[in-house]
Amino acid sequence: AMYFQKQLLCGPLWIVWWNWMDAIIVASGVVDRWVSPMLAQDGSSGQSYMAYLRILRLARLARLLKLVKIFMRSDLAWADGAYFQSFIMAVISFNALLMGLEAEYPQQ
C-alpha cells in the first residue's frame, strides 16, 4: 500500500485488481462479522444476502493466488547456494532426530 500510495485503487488494471479484490474481501468480512449480527437482532430476514456473503468467503482463497504470483515472479537463485542448502539439511536432520526421539520415548 505504501508503494502505490496514489495508485492504490486507481491505475493500470493489471496492477490494482489485487487491491480491489482485497478491499472487497475485507468489506464483505466486515459486513459478515459486524453488520449482519446487528440486522439479525432487529428481526429482519436477511438470509438471502447472507448466503451471498458466505460465498464471498471463498474469495479469500483467491489471496492464495496473490502469493503464487509473487513466488512465480521472484528470483529464487539464492536457494541454489551452498549456505541455504546446508541450512535446510540441518533443519531436516534436526527434525528427523526429534521425530526419532519422540518415537523412542512416547509420552505417557
Distance bins in CASP14 RR format, pairs under 12 A and 6 or more apart:
PFRMAT RR
TARGET T0000
AUTHOR 0000-0000-0000
RMODE 2
METHOD distances of the structure
MODEL  1
1 7 0 0 0 0 0 1 0 0 0 0 0
1 8 1 0 1 0 0 0 0 0 0 0 0
1 9 0 0 0 0 0 1 0 0 0 0 0
1 16 0 0 0 0 0 1 0 0 0 0 0
1 18 0 0 0 0 0 1 0 0 0 0 0
1 19 1 0 0 1 0 0 0 0 0 0 0
1 22 0 0 0 0 1 0 0 0 0 0 0
1 23 0 0 0 0 0 1 0 0 0 0 0
2 8 0 0 0 0 1 0 0 0 0 0 0
3 15 0 0 0 0 0 1 0 0 0 0 0
3 16 0 0 0 0 0 1 0 0 0 0 0
3 19 0 0 0 0 0 1 0 0 0 0 0
4 10 0 0 0 0 1 0 0 0 0 0 0
4 11 0 0 0 0 1 0 0 0 0 0 0
4 12 0 0 0 0 0 1 0 0 0 0 0
4 15 1 0 0 1 0 0 0 0 0 0 0
4 16 1 0 0 1 0 0 0 0 0 0 0
4 18 0 0 0 0 0 1 0 0 0 0 0
4 19 1 0 0 1 0 0 0 0 0 0 0
4 22 0 0 0 0 0 1 0 0 0 0 0
5 11 0 0 0 0 0 1 0 0 0 0 0
5 19 0 0 0 0 0 1 0 0 0 0 0
6 16 0 0 0 0 0 1 0 0 0 0 0
7 13 0 0 0 0 0 1 0 0 0 0 0
7 14 0 0 0 0 0 1 0 0 0 0 0
7 15 1 0 0 1 0 0 0 0 0 0 0
7 16 1 0 0 1 0 0 0 0 0 0 0
7 19 0 0 0 0 1 0 0 0 0 0 0
8 15 0 0 0 0 1 0 0 0 0 0 0
8 16 1 0 0 1 0 0 0 0 0 0 0
8 17 0 0 0 0 0 1 0 0 0 0 0
8 18 0 0 0 0 0 1 0 0 0 0 0
8 19 1 0 1 0 0 0 0 0 0 0 0
8 20 0 0 0 0 1 0 0 0 0 0 0
8 22 0 0 0 0 0 1 0 0 0 0 0
8 23 0 0 0 0 1 0 0 0 0 0 0
9 15 0 0 0 0 0 1 0 0 0 0 0
9 16 1 0 1 0 0 0 0 0 0 0 0
9 17 0 0 0 0 1 0 0 0 0 0 0
9 18 0 0 0 0 0 1 0 0 0 0 0
9 19 1 0 1 0 0 0 0 0 0 0 0
9 20 1 0 0 1 0 0 0 0 0 0 0
9 21 0 0 0 0 0 1 0 0 0 0 0
9 22 0 0 0 0 1 0 0 0 0 0 0
9 23 1 0 0 1 0 0 0 0 0 0 0
9 24 0 0 0 0 0 1 0 0 0 0 0
10 16 1 0 0 1 0 0 0 0 0 0 0
10 17 0 0 0 0 0 1 0 0 0 0 0
10 19 0 0 0 0 1 0 0 0 0 0 0
10 20 0 0 0 0 0 1 0 0 0 0 0
11 17 0 0 0 0 1 0 0 0 0 0 0
11 19 0 0 0 0 1 0 0 0 0 0 0
11 20 0 0 0 0 0 1 0 0 0 0 0
12 18 0 0 0 0 0 1 0 0 0 0 0
12 19 0 0 0 0 0 1 0 0 0 0 0
13 19 0 0 0 0 0 1 0 0 0 0 0
13 20 0 0 0 0 1 0 0 0 0 0 0
13 21 0 0 0 0 0 1 0 0 0 0 0
14 20 0 0 0 0 0 1 0 0 0 0 0
14 69 0 0 0 0 0 1 0 0 0 0 0
15 69 0 0 0 0 0 1 0 0 0 0 0
16 22 0 0 0 0 0 1 0 0 0 0 0
16 23 0 0 0 0 1 0 0 0 0 0 0
17 23 0 0 0 0 0 1 0 0 0 0 0
17 24 0 0 0 0 0 1 0 0 0 0 0
17 62 0 0 0 0 0 1 0 0 0 0 0
17 65 0 0 0 0 0 1 0 0 0 0 0
17 66 0 0 0 0 0 1 0 0 0 0 0
17 69 0 0 0 0 0 1 0 0 0 0 0
18 24 0 0 0 0 0 1 0 0 0 0 0
18 25 0 0 0 0 0 1 0 0 0 0 0
18 59 0 0 0 0 0 1 0 0 0 0 0
18 62 0 0 0 0 1 0 0 0 0 0 0
18 63 0 0 0 0 1 0 0 0 0 0 0
18 65 0 0 0 0 1 0 0 0 0 0 0
18 66 1 0 1 0 0 0 0 0 0 0 0
18 67 0 0 0 0 0 1 0 0 0 0 0
18 68 0 0 0 0 0 1 0 0 0 0 0
18 69 0 0 0 0 1 0 0 0 0 0 0
18 70 0 0 0 0 0 1 0 0 0 0 0
19 25 0 0 0 0 0 1 0 0 0 0 0
19 26 0 0 0 0 0 1 0 0 0 0 0
19 63 0 0 0 0 0 1 0 0 0 0 0
19 66 0 0 0 0 0 1 0 0 0 0 0
20 26 0 0 0 0 0 1 0 0 0 0 0
20 27 0 0 0 0 0 1 0 0 0 0 0
20 59 0 0 0 0 0 1 0 0 0 0 0
20 62 0 0 0 0 0 1 0 0 0 0 0
21 27 0 0 0 0 0 1 0 0 0 0 0
21 28 0 0 0 0 0 1 0 0 0 0 0
21 56 0 0 0 0 0 1 0 0 0 0 0
21 59 1 0 0 1 0 0 0 0 0 0 0
21 60 0 0 0 0 1 0 0 0 0 0 0
21 61 0 0 0 0 0 1 0 0 0 0 0
21 62 1 0 0 1 0 0 0 0 0 0 0
21 63 1 0 0 1 0 0 0 0 0 0 0
21 64 0 0 0 0 0 1 0 0 0 0 0
21 65 0 0 0 0 1 0 0 0 0 0 0
21 66 0 0 0 0 1 0 0 0 0 0 0
21 69 0 0 0 0 0 1 0 0 0 0 0
22 28 0 0 0 0 0 1 0 0 0 0 0
22 29 0 0 0 0 0 1 0 0 0 0 0
22 59 0 0 0 0 1 0 0 0 0 0 0
22 60 0 0 0 0 1 0 0 0 0 0 0
22 62 0 0 0 0 1 0 0 0 0 0 0
22 63 1 0 0 1 0 0 0 0 0 0 0
22 65 0 0 0 0 0 1 0 0 0 0 0
22 66 0 0 0 0 1 0 0 0 0 0 0
23 29 0 0 0 0 0 1 0 0 0 0 0
23 30 0 0 0 0 0 1 0 0 0 0 0
23 59 0 0 0 0 0 1 0 0 0 0 0
24 30 0 0 0 0 0 1 0 0 0 0 0
24 31 0 0 0 0 0 1 0 0 0 0 0
24 53 0 0 0 0 0 1 0 0 0 0 0
24 56 1 0 0 1 0 0 0 0 0 0 0
24 57 0 0 0 0 0 1 0 0 0 0 0
24 59 1 0 0 1 0 0 0 0 0 0 0
24 60 0 0 0 0 0 1 0 0 0 0 0
24 62 0 0 0 0 1 0 0 0 0 0 0
24 63 0 0 0 0 0 1 0 0 0 0 0
25 31 0 0 0 0 0 1 0 0 0 0 0
25 32 0 0 0 0 0 1 0 0 0 0 0
25 53 0 0 0 0 0 1 0 0 0 0 0
25 55 0 0 0 0 0 1 0 0 0 0 0
25 56 1 0 0 1 0 0 0 0 0 0 0
25 57 0 0 0 0 1 0 0 0 0 0 0
25 58 0 0 0 0 1 0 0 0 0 0 0
25 59 1 0 1 0 0 0 0 0 0 0 0
25 60 1 0 1 0 0 0 0 0 0 0 0
25 61 0 0 0 0 1 0 0 0 0 0 0
25 62 1 0 0 1 0 0 0 0 0 0 0
25 63 1 0 0 1 0 0 0 0 0 0 0
25 64 0 0 0 0 0 1 0 0 0 0 0
25 66 0 0 0 0 0 1 0 0 0 0 0
26 32 0 0 0 0 0 1 0 0 0 0 0
26 33 0 0 0 0 0 1 0 0 0 0 0
26 34 0 0 0 0 0 1 0 0 0 0 0
26 56 0 0 0 0 0 1 0 0 0 0 0
26 57 0 0 0 0 0 1 0 0 0 0 0
26 59 0 0 0 0 0 1 0 0 0 0 0
26 60 0 0 0 0 1 0 0 0 0 0 0
26 63 0 0 0 0 0 1 0 0 0 0 0
27 33 0 0 0 0 0 1 0 0 0 0 0
27 34 0 0 0 0 0 1 0 0 0 0 0
27 35 0 0 0 0 1 0 0 0 0 0 0
27 53 0 0 0 0 0 1 0 0 0 0 0
27 56 0 0 0 0 1 0 0 0 0 0 0
27 59 0 0 0 0 0 1 0 0 0 0 0
28 34 0 0 0 0 0 1 0 0 0 0 0
28 35 0 0 0 0 0 1 0 0 0 0 0
28 36 0 0 0 0 0 1 0 0 0 0 0
28 49 0 0 0 0 0 1 0 0 0 0 0
28 50 0 0 0 0 0 1 0 0 0 0 0
28 52 0 0 0 0 1 0 0 0 0 0 0
28 53 1 0 1 0 0 0 0 0 0 0 0
28 54 0 0 0 0 1 0 0 0 0 0 0
28 55 0 0 0 0 1 0 0 0 0 0 0
28 56 1 0 1 0 0 0 0 0 0 0 0
28 57 1 0 0 1 0 0 0 0 0 0 0
28 58 0 0 0 0 0 1 0 0 0 0 0
28 59 1 0 0 1 0 0 0 0 0 0 0
28 60 0 0 0 0 1 0 0 0 0 0 0
29 35 0 0 0 0 1 0 0 0 0 0 0
29 36 0 0 0 0 1 0 0 0 0 0 0
29 50 0 0 0 0 0 1 0 0 0 0 0
29 53 1 0 0 1 0 0 0 0 0 0 0
29 54 0 0 0 0 0 1 0 0 0 0 0
29 56 1 0 0 1 0 0 0 0 0 0 0
29 57 1 0 0 1 0 0 0 0 0 0 0
29 59 0 0 0 0 1 0 0 0 0 0 0
29 60 0 0 0 0 1 0 0 0 0 0 0
30 36 0 0 0 0 1 0 0 0 0 0 0
30 37 0 0 0 0 0 1 0 0 0 0 0
30 38 0 0 0 0 0 1 0 0 0 0 0
30 53 0 0 0 0 0 1 0 0 0 0 0
30 56 0 0 0 0 0 1 0 0 0 0 0
31 37 0 0 0 0 0 1 0 0 0 0 0
31 38 0 0 0 0 0 1 0 0 0 0 0
31 39 0 0 0 0 1 0 0 0 0 0 0
31 46 0 0 0 0 0 1 0 0 0 0 0
31 49 0 0 0 0 1 0 0 0 0 0 0
31 50 0 0 0 0 1 0 0 0 0 0 0
31 52 0 0 0 0 0 1 0 0 0 0 0
31 53 1 0 0 1 0 0 0 0 0 0 0
31 54 0 0 0 0 0 1 0 0 0 0 0
31 56 0 0 0 0 1 0 0 0 0 0 0
31 57 0 0 0 0 0 1 0 0 0 0 0
32 38 0 0 0 0 0 1 0 0 0 0 0
32 39 0 0 0 0 0 1 0 0 0 0 0
32 40 0 0 0 0 0 1 0 0 0 0 0
32 49 0 0 0 0 0 1 0 0 0 0 0
32 50 1 0 0 1 0 0 0 0 0 0 0
32 51 0 0 0 0 0 1 0 0 0 0 0
32 52 0 0 0 0 1 0 0 0 0 0 0
32 53 1 0 1 0 0 0 0 0 0 0 0
32 54 1 0 0 1 0 0 0 0 0 0 0
32 55 0 0 0 0 0 1 0 0 0 0 0
32 56 1 0 0 1 0 0 0 0 0 0 0
32 57 1 0 0 1 0 0 0 0 0 0 0
32 59 0 0 0 0 0 1 0 0 0 0 0
32 60 0 0 0 0 0 1 0 0 0 0 0
33 50 0 0 0 0 0 1 0 0 0 0 0
33 53 0 0 0 0 1 0 0 0 0 0 0
33 54 0 0 0 0 0 1 0 0 0 0 0
33 57 0 0 0 0 0 1 0 0 0 0 0
34 40 0 0 0 0 0 1 0 0 0 0 0
34 41 0 0 0 0 0 1 0 0 0 0 0
34 53 0 0 0 0 0 1 0 0 0 0 0
35 41 0 0 0 0 0 1 0 0 0 0 0
35 42 0 0 0 0 0 1 0 0 0 0 0
35 44 0 0 0 0 0 1 0 0 0 0 0
35 46 0 0 0 0 0 1 0 0 0 0 0
35 49 0 0 0 0 0 1 0 0 0 0 0
35 50 0 0 0 0 0 1 0 0 0 0 0
35 53 0 0 0 0 1 0 0 0 0 0 0
36 42 0 0 0 0 0 1 0 0 0 0 0
36 43 0 0 0 0 0 1 0 0 0 0 0
36 44 0 0 0 0 0 1 0 0 0 0 0
36 45 0 0 0 0 0 1 0 0 0 0 0
36 46 1 0 0 1 0 0 0 0 0 0 0
36 47 0 0 0 0 1 0 0 0 0 0 0
36 48 0 0 0 0 0 1 0 0 0 0 0
36 49 0 0 0 0 1 0 0 0 0 0 0
36 50 1 0 1 0 0 0 0 0 0 0 0
36 51 0 0 0 0 0 1 0 0 0 0 0
36 52 0 0 0 0 0 1 0 0 0 0 0
36 53 1 0 0 1 0 0 0 0 0 0 0
36 54 0 0 0 0 1 0 0 0 0 0 0
36 56 0 0 0 0 0 1 0 0 0 0 0
37 43 0 0 0 0 0 1 0 0 0 0 0
37 44 0 0 0 0 0 1 0 0 0 0 0
37 46 0 0 0 0 0 1 0 0 0 0 0
37 50 0 0 0 0 0 1 0 0 0 0 0
37 53 0 0 0 0 0 1 0 0 0 0 0
38 44 0 0 0 0 1 0 0 0 0 0 0
38 46 0 0 0 0 0 1 0 0 0 0 0
39 45 0 0 0 0 1 0 0 0 0 0 0
39 46 1 0 0 1 0 0 0 0 0 0 0
39 47 0 0 0 0 0 1 0 0 0 0 0
39 48 0 0 0 0 0 1 0 0 0 0 0
39 49 0 0 0 0 1 0 0 0 0 0 0
39 50 0 0 0 0 1 0 0 0 0 0 0
39 53 0 0 0 0 0 1 0 0 0 0 0
40 46 1 0 0 1 0 0 0 0 0 0 0
40 47 0 0 0 0 1 0 0 0 0 0 0
40 49 0 0 0 0 0 1 0 0 0 0 0
40 50 0 0 0 0 1 0 0 0 0 0 0
44 50 0 0 0 0 0 1 0 0 0 0 0
46 52 0 0 0 0 0 1 0 0 0 0 0
46 53 0 0 0 0 1 0 0 0 0 0 0
47 53 0 0 0 0 0 1 0 0 0 0 0
47 54 0 0 0 0 0 1 0 0 0 0 0
48 54 0 0 0 0 0 1 0 0 0 0 0
48 55 0 0 0 0 0 1 0 0 0 0 0
49 55 0 0 0 0 0 1 0 0 0 0 0
49 56 0 0 0 0 0 1 0 0 0 0 0
50 56 0 0 0 0 0 1 0 0 0 0 0
50 57 0 0 0 0 0 1 0 0 0 0 0
51 57 0 0 0 0 0 1 0 0 0 0 0
52 58 0 0 0 0 0 1 0 0 0 0 0
52 59 0 0 0 0 0 1 0 0 0 0 0
53 59 0 0 0 0 0 1 0 0 0 0 0
53 60 0 0 0 0 0 1 0 0 0 0 0
54 60 0 0 0 0 0 1 0 0 0 0 0
55 61 0 0 0 0 0 1 0 0 0 0 0
56 62 0 0 0 0 0 1 0 0 0 0 0
57 63 0 0 0 0 0 1 0 0 0 0 0
58 64 0 0 0 0 0 1 0 0 0 0 0
59 65 0 0 0 0 0 1 0 0 0 0 0
59 66 0 0 0 0 0 1 0 0 0 0 0
60 66 0 0 0 0 0 1 0 0 0 0 0
61 67 0 0 0 0 0 1 0 0 0 0 0
61 68 0 0 0 0 0 1 0 0 0 0 0
62 68 0 0 0 0 0 1 0 0 0 0 0
62 69 0 0 0 0 0 1 0 0 0 0 0
63 69 0 0 0 0 0 1 0 0 0 0 0
63 70 0 0 0 0 0 1 0 0 0 0 0
64 70 0 0 0 0 0 1 0 0 0 0 0
64 71 0 0 0 0 0 1 0 0 0 0 0
65 71 0 0 0 0 0 1 0 0 0 0 0
65 72 0 0 0 0 0 1 0 0 0 0 0
66 72 0 0 0 0 0 1 0 0 0 0 0
66 73 0 0 0 0 0 1 0 0 0 0 0
67 73 0 0 0 0 0 1 0 0 0 0 0
67 74 0 0 0 0 0 1 0 0 0 0 0
68 74 0 0 0 0 0 1 0 0 0 0 0
70 76 0 0 0 0 0 1 0 0 0 0 0
71 79 0 0 0 0 0 1 0 0 0 0 0
76 84 0 0 0 0 1 0 0 0 0 0 0
77 84 0 0 0 0 0 1 0 0 0 0 0
78 84 1 0 0 1 0 0 0 0 0 0 0
78 85 0 0 0 0 0 1 0 0 0 0 0
78 87 0 0 0 0 0 1 0 0 0 0 0
78 88 0 0 0 0 0 1 0 0 0 0 0
79 85 1 0 0 1 0 0 0 0 0 0 0
79 87 0 0 0 0 0 1 0 0 0 0 0
79 88 0 0 0 0 1 0 0 0 0 0 0
80 88 0 0 0 0 0 1 0 0 0 0 0
81 87 0 0 0 0 1 0 0 0 0 0 0
81 88 0 0 0 0 0 1 0 0 0 0 0
81 89 0 0 0 0 0 1 0 0 0 0 0
82 88 0 0 0 0 0 1 0 0 0 0 0
82 89 0 0 0 0 0 1 0 0 0 0 0
83 89 0 0 0 0 0 1 0 0 0 0 0
83 90 0 0 0 0 0 1 0 0 0 0 0
84 90 0 0 0 0 0 1 0 0 0 0 0
84 91 0 0 0 0 0 1 0 0 0 0 0
85 91 0 0 0 0 0 1 0 0 0 0 0
85 92 0 0 0 0 0 1 0 0 0 0 0
86 92 0 0 0 0 0 1 0 0 0 0 0
86 93 0 0 0 0 0 1 0 0 0 0 0
87 93 0 0 0 0 0 1 0 0 0 0 0
87 94 0 0 0 0 0 1 0 0 0 0 0
88 94 0 0 0 0 0 1 0 0 0 0 0
88 95 0 0 0 0 0 1 0 0 0 0 0
89 95 0 0 0 0 0 1 0 0 0 0 0
89 96 0 0 0 0 0 1 0 0 0 0 0
90 96 0 0 0 0 0 1 0 0 0 0 0
90 97 0 0 0 0 0 1 0 0 0 0 0
91 97 0 0 0 0 0 1 0 0 0 0 0
91 98 0 0 0 0 0 1 0 0 0 0 0
92 98 0 0 0 0 0 1 0 0 0 0 0
92 99 0 0 0 0 0 1 0 0 0 0 0
93 99 0 0 0 0 0 1 0 0 0 0 0
93 100 0 0 0 0 0 1 0 0 0 0 0
94 100 0 0 0 0 0 1 0 0 0 0 0
94 101 0 0 0 0 0 1 0 0 0 0 0
95 101 0 0 0 0 0 1 0 0 0 0 0
95 102 0 0 0 0 0 1 0 0 0 0 0
96 102 0 0 0 0 0 1 0 0 0 0 0
96 103 0 0 0 0 0 1 0 0 0 0 0
97 103 0 0 0 0 0 1 0 0 0 0 0
97 104 0 0 0 0 0 1 0 0 0 0 0
98 104 0 0 0 0 0 1 0 0 0 0 0
98 105 0 0 0 0 0 1 0 0 0 0 0
99 105 0 0 0 0 0 1 0 0 0 0 0
99 106 0 0 0 0 0 1 0 0 0 0 0
100 106 0 0 0 0 0 1 0 0 0 0 0
101 107 0 0 0 0 0 1 0 0 0 0 0
END
